[in-house]
Amino acid sequence: NDGLQTIHVGTSYSLKSVPANNNNTIQVKACNNAQVEGPPIATTSVTPEGRPSDPKEVKVSSIESTNVSVVWKPPTQHPSFSTISKYEAVLTHTQNRSKECNVTSPTITFTNL
């Protein structure tokens, strides 16, 4: 058994439980009641990656008059997903102002607050 199955449907079908970040080839062919088949038409697609898990143990590591430092542990890496490329951190002030930063390590210091 090659893991493939024939599914008799109308003009559309939704595949479920397809692994993330995976190359897939899907073939569709027309068949009639006399068991005569047309040539298969193939399409290739890549399923999108799933979203990374949330960072763990996010906490403020220091507060100074105009600086705040935040640290966290990286999320557990799923084997089918690519590595995390960056973290986005947003600090929102009580005056409805915010500061956003992109970093590649699990620590950030917001300065000049």
C-alpha positions in Angstrom: 0.0 0.0 0.0 1.5 3.3 -1.1 -0.8 5.4 1.3 -2.8 6.6 -1.6 -6.6 6.3 -1.9 -9.1 6.9 -4.6 -11.9 9.2 -3.5 -15.0 9.6 -5.6 -16.3 13.1 -5.3 -17.9 15.9 -7.3 -15.8 18.8 -8.5 -14.0 19.6 -5.3 -12.5 17.9 -2.2 -10.8 19.2 0.9 -7.8 17.3 2.1 -7.4 17.1 5.9 -4.5 16.4 8.2 -1.8 17.2 5.6 1.5 17.7 7.3 2.7 21.4 7.4 5.7 22.5 5.3 5.3 19.5 3.0 5.5 19.2 -0.8 2.4 17.5 -2.2 1.4 16.3 -5.6 -2.3 15.9 -6.3 -3.6 14.2 -9.4 -7.1 14.5 -10.7 -8.5 12.4 -13.6 -12.0 12.0 -15.0 -13.5 8.5 -15.0 -16.8 7.2 -16.5 -19.2 4.4 -15.6 -17.4 2.1 -18.1 -14.2 2.4 -16.0 -12.5 4.4 -18.7 -10.1 7.0 -17.3 -8.8 10.1 -18.8 -5.2 11.2 -18.3 -4.3 12.5 -14.8 -3.6 16.2 -14.4 -1.2 16.9 -11.6 -0.6 20.0 -9.5 2.1 20.5 -6.9 1.6 22.5 -3.7 3.4 23.2 -0.5 1.3 23.2 2.6 2.0 26.3 4.7 4.0 26.1 7.9 2.0 26.1 11.1 2.5 29.0 13.5 5.2 28.6 16.1 4.3 27.9 19.7 4.2 30.8 22.2 7.5 31.9 23.9 7.7 30.5 27.5 8.3 32.2 30.8 8.1 35.8 29.6 9.2 38.1 32.4 10.6 41.6 33.1 14.3 41.1 34.1 15.0 44.7 35.0 13.4 48.1 35.2 15.3 51.4 35.2 14.1 55.0 34.9 13.9 54.9 31.1 14.6 51.2 30.2 12.8 47.9 30.6 14.4 44.6 29.8 12.3 41.5 29.1 13.5 37.9 28.7 11.8 34.6 27.7 12.5 31.0 26.7 12.1 30.0 23.1 9.1 27.9 22.3 9.5 24.2 21.6 10.5 23.7 18.0 8.2 21.5 15.9 10.2 19.2 13.6 8.2 20.1 10.5 8.6 23.9 10.9 11.5 26.0 10.0 13.5 27.7 12.8 12.2 30.9 14.3 13.6 33.9 12.4 12.7 36.6 14.8 10.6 37.7 17.8 8.3 40.7 17.7 7.9 42.6 21.0 5.5 45.5 21.7 5.6 47.7 24.8 2.5 49.8 25.3 2.7 52.9 27.5 -0.1 54.0 29.7 -0.4 57.1 27.5 -1.5 54.8 24.6 1.9 55.1 23.0 3.7 51.9 21.9 7.1 50.8 21.0 7.7 47.8 18.7 11.0 45.9 18.2 12.1 42.9 16.2 14.9 40.8 17.7 16.5 37.4 17.0 17.4 36.4 20.5 15.0 35.8 23.5 15.8 39.1 25.2 15.0 42.7 24.5 15.5 46.0 26.2 13.2 48.9 25.5 15.1 52.2 25.9 14.3 55.9 26.1 10.8 55.3 27.5 
